[in-house]
């Protein structure tokens, strides 16, 4: 959100406004309604995706700063609106981090839904947000459909939402904590549930967090995941709302494809093994990039020397010697490039994905235009708006932003953005879109991916909170 966002509670309604947003209005009495208008236009129905209810926290300490004043006003406006909501709805809804409004209105309208949210919270949430999950087209209002289906059996609800209508999937849904839930995650979970082997593994896990779903959401990643690794990820706090192990495995697949070592990958037994493998392959990837970069320099130098030779003539003397020397270096570098080497066919089948993984085109990334940052930067928090900026940050911070193109691709897709943090301490920041246009810290690292400093994390968190709608 741009600076200038306003939060006001008046006339028994919550009003939010700002550049590019227009004006939003949420009211609970006499009937829960949410609408929006642009400029002097009419109020039109609107489905808020941002978080409306959150566990009560102490109000922010007022400071002489515009962002902190806005954060204080935001806190007061949301608290005033919260006072109008029945306690049973607050208790059921506040653990979710986005797309709360459909569940709030469903619980207000359906007694059956109040029973469902107690028995299977994740399924009730998915039902309320059915318009993000259903594949068929219906002329009926999603809220009306949710009320109707709230009276059905849990297996019937699952089938209607596109999941396998089995008791096993009902049990899986019960293992999903509300804090990790958002519609896109359920779409990925639906893919996991189509795989009987994955579903069987889920049955042995103590819980299903974000890391588990992302590790098993594609056949390429699932082929590298052992039951032992899943058990470890299921209880790791870092995997609760993010998927760091799945991110590392995805990067391993990308780099292994470029290095032509994909068939050598085997199942991983622990998060430590994943990290060790990533470090080894990343080092090889850095070497490969240096080789390709030097080859380009040598190739340009050869062309420059050849351009000095008159047409129809052959190079002689010093020019011939320099060209021959450069060509020898070019050919020597070629022998070190894994993409130019013939490799023997493995004697035995590899327990790894055999399908080709997306290849890397760094030159294409360098000419891509990044989307504008979702949250404006400051003098100390600077958005990186190009792949070249990521490469520069990788050089200064000794991280893999410019080595692995997955980061750039996520920025281009709108799911991630990266910033250079200059103060209080030098860090690299990535924020991730969690649903409902709500952005959260994904990674905040010092040089060589060192652990973040707490005072820097506090500054970054306040900058995030004061510049977006969601609680």
C-alpha positions as CSV (number, residue, x, y, z in Angstrom):
1,X,0.0,0.0,0.0
2,X,1.2,3.5,-0.7
3,X,1.6,6.1,2.0
4,X,-1.7,7.9,2.7
5,X,-3.7,4.8,3.6
6,X,-6.4,5.7,6.2
7,X,-8.2,3.6,8.7
8,X,-11.4,5.0,10.3
9,X,-14.3,3.7,12.3
10,X,-17.4,5.8,12.0
11,X,-21.2,5.4,11.7
12,X,-20.8,1.8,13.1
13,X,-18.6,0.8,10.1
14,X,-14.9,0.3,9.3
15,X,-13.7,2.5,6.5
16,X,-10.4,2.0,4.7
17,X,-9.1,4.2,1.9
18,X,-5.9,4.9,0.0
19,X,-4.3,5.5,-3.4
20,X,-5.2,2.7,-5.8
21,X,-7.6,1.3,-3.3
22,X,-10.6,3.6,-3.4
23,X,-12.7,3.3,-0.3
24,X,-13.8,0.1,1.5
25,X,-16.6,-0.1,4.0
26,X,-17.3,-3.1,6.3
27,X,-20.3,-3.1,8.6
28,X,-21.8,-5.8,10.7
29,X,-25.2,-4.4,11.7
30,X,-28.0,-4.8,10.7
31,X,-26.6,-7.2,8.1
32,X,-22.9,-8.0,7.5
33,X,-22.0,-6.2,4.3
34,X,-18.7,-5.3,2.6
35,X,-18.6,-2.9,-0.3
36,X,-16.2,-0.6,-2.2
37,X,-16.4,2.6,-4.3
38,X,-13.9,4.4,-6.5
39,X,-13.9,8.1,-6.4
40,X,-17.5,9.4,-6.4
41,X,-18.9,6.2,-7.8
42,X,-21.5,3.9,-6.3
43,X,-20.8,1.5,-3.5
44,X,-20.5,-2.0,-5.0
45,X,-20.3,-5.4,-3.3
46,X,-16.7,-6.3,-2.4
47,X,-15.1,-9.5,-1.0
48,X,-12.3,-8.5,1.4
49,X,-9.4,-10.9,1.5
50,X,-7.4,-9.1,4.1
51,X,-7.3,-10.1,7.8
52,X,-10.1,-8.4,9.8
53,X,-9.7,-10.1,13.1
54,X,-6.4,-11.0,14.8
55,X,-5.5,-12.0,18.4
56,X,-5.5,-8.9,20.5
57,X,-2.0,-7.4,20.9
58,X,-0.9,-4.3,22.8
59,X,-1.4,-1.1,20.8
60,X,1.7,0.2,19.1
61,X,3.8,2.7,20.9
62,X,3.2,6.1,19.4
63,X,6.2,7.8,17.8
64,X,6.6,11.0,15.8
65,X,6.5,9.2,12.5
66,X,3.8,9.2,9.8
67,X,3.9,5.4,9.5
68,X,3.6,4.9,13.2
69,X,0.7,7.3,13.4
70,X,-1.1,5.4,10.7
71,X,-0.4,2.1,12.5
72,X,-2.0,3.5,15.7
73,X,-5.1,4.7,13.8
74,X,-5.3,1.3,12.1
75,X,-5.2,-0.5,15.5
76,X,-7.9,1.7,17.0
77,X,-10.3,1.4,13.9
78,X,-10.0,-2.4,13.7
79,X,-10.5,-2.8,17.5
80,X,-13.7,-0.7,17.3
81,X,-15.0,-2.9,14.5
82,X,-14.0,-6.0,16.4
83,X,-16.2,-4.9,19.4
84,X,-19.3,-5.4,17.2
85,X,-18.6,-9.1,16.3
86,X,-20.0,-11.9,18.5
87,X,-17.4,-13.7,20.6
88,X,-18.0,-17.2,19.0
89,X,-17.2,-15.8,15.6
90,X,-14.0,-14.0,16.9
91,X,-12.8,-17.2,18.6
92,X,-13.3,-19.3,15.4
93,X,-12.0,-16.8,12.9
94,X,-9.1,-14.9,14.4
95,X,-6.5,-17.8,13.9
96,X,-6.8,-17.4,10.1
97,X,-4.5,-14.9,8.5
98,X,-6.6,-13.9,5.4
99,X,-9.9,-14.5,3.6
100,X,-11.8,-14.3,7.0
101,X,-14.9,-12.4,5.8
102,X,-16.6,-15.3,4.0
103,X,-16.2,-17.5,7.1
104,X,-17.4,-14.7,9.4
105,X,-20.6,-14.3,7.3
106,X,-21.1,-18.1,7.0
107,X,-20.9,-18.5,10.8
108,X,-23.3,-15.7,11.3
109,X,-25.9,-17.2,8.9
110,X,-25.5,-21.0,9.6
111,X,-25.8,-22.9,12.8
112,X,-24.6,-26.0,11.0
113,X,-21.4,-24.1,10.1
114,X,-20.8,-23.3,13.7
115,X,-20.8,-27.1,14.4
116,X,-18.5,-27.8,11.4
117,X,-15.9,-25.2,12.4
118,X,-15.6,-26.9,15.8
119,X,-15.3,-30.4,14.2
120,X,-13.1,-29.5,11.2
121,X,-11.9,-25.9,11.2
122,X,-10.0,-26.1,7.9
123,X,-12.9,-27.7,6.1
124,X,-15.2,-25.0,7.3
125,X,-12.8,-22.3,6.1
126,X,-12.5,-24.0,2.7
127,X,-16.3,-24.2,2.4
128,X,-16.7,-20.5,3.2
129,X,-14.1,-19.7,0.5
130,X,-15.6,-22.2,-2.0
131,X,-15.4,-19.7,-4.9
132,X,-11.6,-20.0,-4.9
133,X,-11.8,-23.8,-5.0
134,X,-14.7,-24.9,-7.1
135,X,-13.9,-25.7,-10.8
136,X,-17.5,-25.6,-12.1
137,X,-19.5,-22.5,-12.9
138,X,-22.5,-21.7,-10.8
139,X,-24.9,-18.8,-11.0
140,X,-25.6,-19.0,-7.3
141,X,-23.9,-16.8,-4.8
142,X,-20.9,-18.6,-3.2
143,X,-22.2,-17.5,0.3
144,X,-25.6,-19.1,-0.4
145,X,-23.9,-22.3,-1.6
146,X,-21.7,-22.4,1.5
147,X,-24.8,-22.1,3.8
148,X,-26.5,-24.9,1.9
149,X,-23.5,-27.3,1.9
150,X,-22.7,-26.6,5.6
151,X,-25.6,-29.0,6.3
152,X,-24.0,-31.8,4.3
153,X,-21.6,-34.5,5.5
154,X,-17.9,-33.6,5.5
155,X,-17.1,-36.1,2.8
156,X,-19.8,-34.6,0.6
157,X,-18.4,-31.1,1.1
158,X,-14.9,-32.3,0.2
159,X,-16.2,-33.9,-3.0
160,X,-18.1,-30.7,-4.0
161,X,-14.8,-28.7,-3.4
162,X,-12.9,-31.1,-5.8
163,X,-11.1,-33.2,-3.2
164,X,-11.4,-37.0,-3.0
165,X,-14.5,-37.7,-0.9
166,X,-12.8,-40.1,1.4
167,X,-12.5,-40.4,5.2
168,X,-8.7,-40.2,4.8
169,X,-9.0,-36.7,3.4
170,X,-11.4,-35.7,6.1
171,X,-8.7,-36.7,8.6
172,X,-6.0,-34.9,6.7
173,X,-8.1,-31.6,6.8
174,X,-8.4,-32.0,10.6
175,X,-4.6,-31.9,10.8
176,X,-4.3,-28.5,9.1
177,X,-4.0,-25.6,11.7
178,X,-6.0,-22.5,10.9
179,X,-2.9,-20.3,11.0
180,X,-1.4,-21.8,7.8
181,X,-4.7,-21.9,5.8
182,X,-5.4,-19.8,2.7
183,X,-7.2,-20.7,-0.5
184,X,-4.2,-21.2,-2.7
185,X,-2.7,-23.6,-0.2
186,X,-5.9,-25.7,-0.4
187,X,-5.6,-25.9,-4.1
188,X,-2.1,-27.3,-3.7
189,X,-3.3,-29.7,-1.0
190,X,-6.0,-30.9,-3.5
191,X,-3.2,-31.9,-5.8
192,X,-1.4,-33.7,-3.0
193,X,-4.6,-35.6,-2.1
194,X,-4.9,-37.0,-5.7
195,X,-1.8,-39.0,-5.0
196,X,-2.6,-42.2,-3.0
197,X,1.0,-42.6,-1.9
198,X,1.2,-39.0,-0.5
199,X,-2.2,-39.4,1.2
200,X,-0.9,-42.5,2.9
201,X,2.1,-40.6,4.1
202,X,-0.1,-37.9,5.5
203,X,-1.9,-40.4,7.6
204,X,1.2,-41.0,9.6
205,X,2.1,-37.4,10.3
206,X,1.2,-35.6,13.5
207,X,0.2,-32.5,11.6
208,X,0.1,-31.0,8.1
209,X,1.9,-27.6,7.8
210,X,2.9,-25.4,4.9
211,X,6.2,-27.2,4.4
212,X,4.6,-30.6,4.1
213,X,2.1,-29.4,1.4
214,X,4.7,-27.7,-0.7
215,X,7.1,-30.7,-0.5
216,X,4.4,-33.0,-1.9
217,X,2.5,-30.7,-4.2
218,X,4.5,-31.6,-7.3
219,X,5.7,-35.0,-8.5
220,X,9.2,-33.6,-9.1
221,X,9.6,-32.6,-5.4
222,X,7.7,-35.6,-4.0
223,X,10.1,-38.0,-5.7
224,X,12.9,-36.6,-3.6
225,X,11.1,-36.7,-0.2
226,X,11.4,-39.6,2.2
227,X,8.9,-40.4,4.9
228,X,11.7,-39.6,7.5
229,X,12.1,-36.1,6.0
230,X,8.4,-35.5,6.1
231,X,8.2,-36.5,9.8
232,X,11.0,-33.9,10.5
233,X,9.3,-31.2,8.5
234,X,6.0,-31.8,10.2
235,X,7.4,-30.8,13.6
236,X,9.8,-28.0,12.5
237,X,8.6,-24.5,13.6
238,X,10.3,-23.0,10.5
239,X,8.0,-25.0,8.3
240,X,4.7,-23.9,9.9
241,X,3.7,-21.0,7.7
242,X,6.6,-21.2,5.2
243,X,8.3,-23.9,3.2
244,X,12.1,-23.4,3.4
245,X,12.9,-27.1,2.7
246,X,10.6,-27.2,-0.4
247,X,12.2,-23.9,-1.6
248,X,15.7,-25.4,-1.2
249,X,14.7,-28.6,-3.0
250,X,13.1,-26.6,-5.8
251,X,16.4,-24.6,-6.2
252,X,18.3,-27.9,-6.1
253,X,16.2,-29.2,-9.0
254,X,16.7,-26.0,-11.0
255,X,20.5,-26.0,-10.5
256,X,20.8,-29.7,-11.0
257,X,19.1,-29.4,-14.4
258,X,21.5,-26.7,-15.5
259,X,24.5,-28.7,-14.3
260,X,23.1,-31.9,-16.0
261,X,23.2,-33.9,-12.7
262,X,19.5,-34.4,-12.2
263,X,19.7,-38.2,-12.5
264,X,22.2,-38.3,-9.6
265,X,19.7,-37.0,-7.1
266,X,18.3,-39.4,-4.6
267,X,15.7,-39.2,-1.8
268,X,16.6,-36.9,1.1
269,X,16.4,-38.3,4.7
270,X,16.6,-35.0,6.6
271,X,16.5,-31.3,6.4
272,X,20.2,-31.2,7.1
273,X,20.9,-33.4,4.1
274,X,18.9,-31.1,1.9
275,X,20.9,-28.1,3.1
276,X,24.2,-29.9,2.6
277,X,23.2,-30.9,-0.9
278,X,22.1,-27.4,-1.7
279,X,25.4,-25.9,-0.5
280,X,27.4,-28.3,-2.7
281,X,25.3,-27.8,-5.8
282,X,25.2,-24.0,-5.3
283,X,29.0,-24.0,-5.2
284,X,29.1,-25.9,-8.5
285,X,26.5,-23.6,-10.0
286,X,28.6,-20.5,-9.0
287,X,31.6,-22.1,-10.8
288,X,29.5,-22.8,-13.8
289,X,28.3,-19.2,-14.0
290,X,31.8,-17.9,-13.7
291,X,32.9,-20.2,-16.6
292,X,30.0,-19.0,-18.8
293,X,30.8,-15.4,-17.9
294,X,34.5,-15.8,-18.8
295,X,33.6,-17.6,-22.0
296,X,31.5,-14.6,-23.1
297,X,34.4,-12.2,-22.3
298,X,36.8,-14.4,-24.3
299,X,34.4,-14.7,-27.2
300,X,33.9,-10.9,-27.4
301,X,37.7,-10.4,-27.3
302,X,38.2,-12.9,-30.2
303,X,35.6,-11.0,-32.3
304,X,37.2,-7.7,-31.5
305,X,40.6,-9.0,-32.7
306,X,39.1,-10.6,-35.8
307,X,37.5,-7.2,-36.7
308,X,41.0,-5.7,-36.9
309,X,42.0,-8.1,-39.7
310,X,41.3,-6.7,-43.3
311,X,38.5,-8.6,-45.2
312,X,39.8,-11.6,-47.1
313,X,43.1,-11.7,-45.0
314,X,44.2,-14.1,-42.3
315,X,45.5,-12.9,-39.0
316,X,49.3,-12.8,-38.7
317,X,52.0,-12.1,-36.1
318,X,50.8,-10.9,-32.7
319,X,47.1,-10.8,-33.7
320,X,47.3,-14.5,-34.8
321,X,49.0,-15.4,-31.5
322,X,46.4,-13.6,-29.3
323,X,43.5,-15.1,-31.2
324,X,44.9,-18.6,-30.9
325,X,45.6,-18.1,-27.2
326,X,42.0,-16.9,-26.6
327,X,40.6,-19.8,-28.7
328,X,42.6,-22.3,-26.6
329,X,41.2,-20.7,-23.4
330,X,37.7,-20.8,-24.8
331,X,38.0,-24.5,-25.7
332,X,39.4,-25.3,-22.3
333,X,36.5,-23.6,-20.6
334,X,34.2,-25.5,-22.8
335,X,35.5,-28.8,-21.4
336,X,34.5,-27.6,-17.9
337,X,30.9,-26.9,-18.8
338,X,28.6,-29.6,-17.7
339,X,26.1,-28.7,-20.4
340,X,28.7,-29.5,-23.1
341,X,29.9,-32.8,-21.7
342,X,28.7,-36.3,-22.7
343,X,27.7,-38.3,-19.6
344,X,27.3,-42.1,-19.4
345,X,23.9,-43.6,-19.0
346,X,23.4,-44.8,-15.4
347,X,23.5,-48.5,-14.9
348,X,20.5,-48.6,-12.7
349,X,17.3,-46.5,-12.6
350,X,17.6,-43.4,-10.5
351,X,15.0,-42.7,-7.8
352,X,14.5,-39.2,-9.0
353,X,12.3,-37.2,-11.3
354,X,13.1,-38.1,-14.9
355,X,11.0,-35.4,-16.6
356,X,13.0,-32.4,-17.7
357,X,12.9,-29.5,-15.2
358,X,12.7,-25.9,-16.5
359,X,16.0,-24.6,-17.9
360,X,17.6,-21.3,-17.0
361,X,17.9,-18.3,-19.3
362,X,19.7,-15.6,-17.4
363,X,20.0,-13.3,-20.4
364,X,16.3,-13.3,-20.8
365,X,15.9,-12.5,-17.1
366,X,18.2,-9.5,-17.4
367,X,15.9,-7.8,-20.0
368,X,12.7,-8.6,-18.0
369,X,10.9,-5.7,-16.3
370,X,10.1,-6.4,-12.7
371,X,6.7,-5.4,-11.4
372,X,6.6,-2.4,-9.1
373,X,7.2,-3.2,-5.5
374,X,4.0,-4.1,-3.6
375,X,5.1,-1.9,-0.7
376,X,7.1,1.3,-1.4
377,X,10.6,1.4,-0.1
378,X,12.2,3.9,2.2
379,X,15.7,5.5,2.3
380,X,16.8,2.4,4.3
381,X,14.6,-0.3,2.7
382,X,15.2,-0.3,-1.0
383,X,13.3,-2.5,-3.5
384,X,15.4,-4.4,-6.1
385,X,13.6,-3.9,-9.4
386,X,15.7,-5.9,-11.8
387,X,17.6,-9.2,-12.1
388,X,20.8,-7.2,-12.4
389,X,20.0,-5.6,-9.0
390,X,19.6,-9.1,-7.6
391,X,23.0,-10.1,-9.0
392,X,24.6,-7.0,-7.4
393,X,23.0,-7.8,-4.1
394,X,24.2,-11.4,-4.3
395,X,27.7,-10.2,-4.9
396,X,27.7,-7.8,-1.9
397,X,25.9,-10.0,0.5
398,X,27.3,-13.4,-0.7
399,X,24.0,-15.0,-1.2
400,X,22.3,-16.8,-4.1
401,X,19.8,-14.2,-5.3
402,X,21.7,-13.8,-8.6
403,X,22.8,-17.4,-8.8
404,X,19.4,-19.1,-8.7
405,X,16.8,-17.6,-11.0
406,X,13.9,-18.9,-8.9
407,X,13.9,-15.7,-6.9
408,X,13.6,-13.6,-10.1
409,X,10.8,-15.8,-11.4
410,X,8.9,-15.5,-8.1
411,X,9.2,-11.7,-8.3
412,X,7.9,-11.8,-11.9
413,X,5.0,-13.9,-10.9
414,X,4.0,-11.5,-8.1
415,X,4.5,-13.9,-5.2
416,X,7.8,-12.5,-3.8
417,X,9.7,-9.2,-3.7
418,X,13.2,-8.5,-2.5
419,X,14.7,-5.4,-0.8
420,X,18.1,-4.1,0.2
421,X,18.0,-3.1,3.9
422,X,20.7,-0.6,4.9
423,X,19.8,0.2,8.5
424,X,19.7,-0.4,11.4
425,X,22.0,-3.2,10.1
426,X,22.8,-4.4,6.5
427,X,20.4,-7.2,5.5
428,X,18.7,-8.7,2.5
429,X,14.9,-8.9,2.8
430,X,12.4,-10.9,0.9
431,X,8.7,-10.6,1.5
432,X,6.1,-13.2,0.4
433,X,2.5,-12.8,-0.6
434,X,0.4,-14.9,1.8
435,X,-3.0,-14.4,0.4
436,X,-5.4,-11.5,0.5
437,X,-2.6,-9.2,-0.7
438,X,-1.0,-9.6,2.7
439,X,2.8,-9.6,2.6
440,X,5.0,-11.1,5.3
441,X,8.7,-11.5,5.9
442,X,10.0,-14.6,4.2
443,X,13.7,-14.1,4.8
444,X,15.8,-11.4,6.5
445,X,19.4,-12.3,6.3
446,X,22.8,-10.7,6.9
447,X,26.0,-11.3,4.9
448,X,26.4,-14.9,3.9
449,X,22.8,-15.7,5.0
450,X,23.6,-14.8,8.6
451,X,20.8,-14.7,11.2
452,X,18.8,-11.4,11.3
453,X,19.3,-8.8,14.0
454,X,16.2,-8.4,16.2
455,X,16.2,-4.6,16.0
456,X,16.3,-4.7,12.2
457,X,13.5,-7.2,12.2
458,X,11.4,-4.9,14.4
459,X,11.9,-2.0,12.0
460,X,11.0,-4.1,9.0
461,X,7.9,-5.5,10.6
462,X,6.6,-2.0,11.6
463,X,7.3,-0.9,8.0
464,X,5.2,-3.8,6.7
465,X,2.3,-3.4,9.1
466,X,2.0,0.3,8.6
467,X,1.9,0.0,4.8
468,X,-0.8,-2.6,4.2
469,X,-4.4,-3.1,5.1
470,X,-4.3,-6.6,6.7
471,X,-3.8,-7.0,10.4
